[in-house]
């Protein structure tokens, strides 16, 4: 997956059209289209905006190493909402929530996360 395809993946995972996504990272829709099609590379400022706005892993974004594409390396909007909510909880409530998640994972036979 090339850099443009990775940018498109991030945009689509957040269910944004090109105009909305371009606005969030500070480029024009035309520039975003060129980036996604591989016609041009994003500037350093655009890469930083991607990292900060969408919490994407720079190693994944900038690497040609296919092993980075085997695991999720960006956070979807739903995951970001969950993470933001969890971070606001006191430690005891975080632990309780983690216990609930572990119970659900065992009940539904999902693989254990460490």
N, C-alpha and C positions, 0 to 999 in steps of 0.2 A: 504494500500500500504506500503510495507516494504522499508527499506532504499535502498536496491539494485534496486528495481523497480523504486524508485524515481530518482536514478542516471541514470538509463536507460531512463526514461522520459525526463530528462534534455538533455541527449545526443541526443536522437531522435528529440527533439524539435529544436535542432541546426543543424539537418541533418548531423551529423558526424558519421563516422564509429568508431568502437572501437579503432582502431589504432590512428586515428586523435584525438579523445577525450582523450585517455590515455596520449598522448603526451602533450596536453594542461594542464592536471592536474598533470603531473609529475609522472605517474605510468606506469608500463608495460601493454601491452594489456592483458596478462594473469591475472594480478592482477585485472584489470578492469572487466574482464569476471567473475572472482571469486566474486567480489563485487556485480555485477549485479545479479548473481545467488544466492547470499546470503551465499556463502561458507565462506567468510570472511568479516570483517567490514573495512571500510577505516580508515586510520590513521588520527590523528588530522590535520596533514599537508595537507592531501588530501581533507579533509572537508573544510579547509580554502581555498585551491585552487579552489574548486567548488564554494564557496561563492564569491571569488574575481573575478574569470574568467567568471562565468556565472550569477552573481548577484542573486543567489538563496537564498531564505529565510531560515535561519538556523532553525527557529522554525518549519517550514514545513518539512525540510529535516530530522531533528532529532526527531520529535514528532511522537508518535503513535496515537495521537488524529486525528481521521478521519475528524474533522471539518476543519483542515488545508488543506485537499485535495479537498475541495469543491470549492476553489477559486484558480486562478492562483497564483503561488508563485515563479515562475521563469520567466525570461525575455527571450523571443525568440530572435534569431539573428536579425529579422526584427524590433522587438520592441526596441532592444538595439540601432540599427542604428537611429531610429526615436528619441529616447530619447537623444542620443548624439548630434544629429543635433539641436534638440530643445534647449538643454542647451547652445548651442553656440550662440543662437539668443539674440539680445537685448530685454529688457522687453517689449517694445511697440510691437515688432514683435511677441513675444510670445502671447501677448494678442490678436493680430489680428488673429493669427493662431487658438487660442482657440475659437474665435468667428466663424471662418469658420467651425471648427469641430462641434460646437453647431448647426449651420445651417444644416449641413449634417445629423447630428443625428436626428434633428426634421423632415427633409425632408424624411428620410428613416424610421422614426418611431422607432428608436432604443431607448432603455431605457436611461433615463437621468443618467449621471455619476456625482457624487459630490465629 
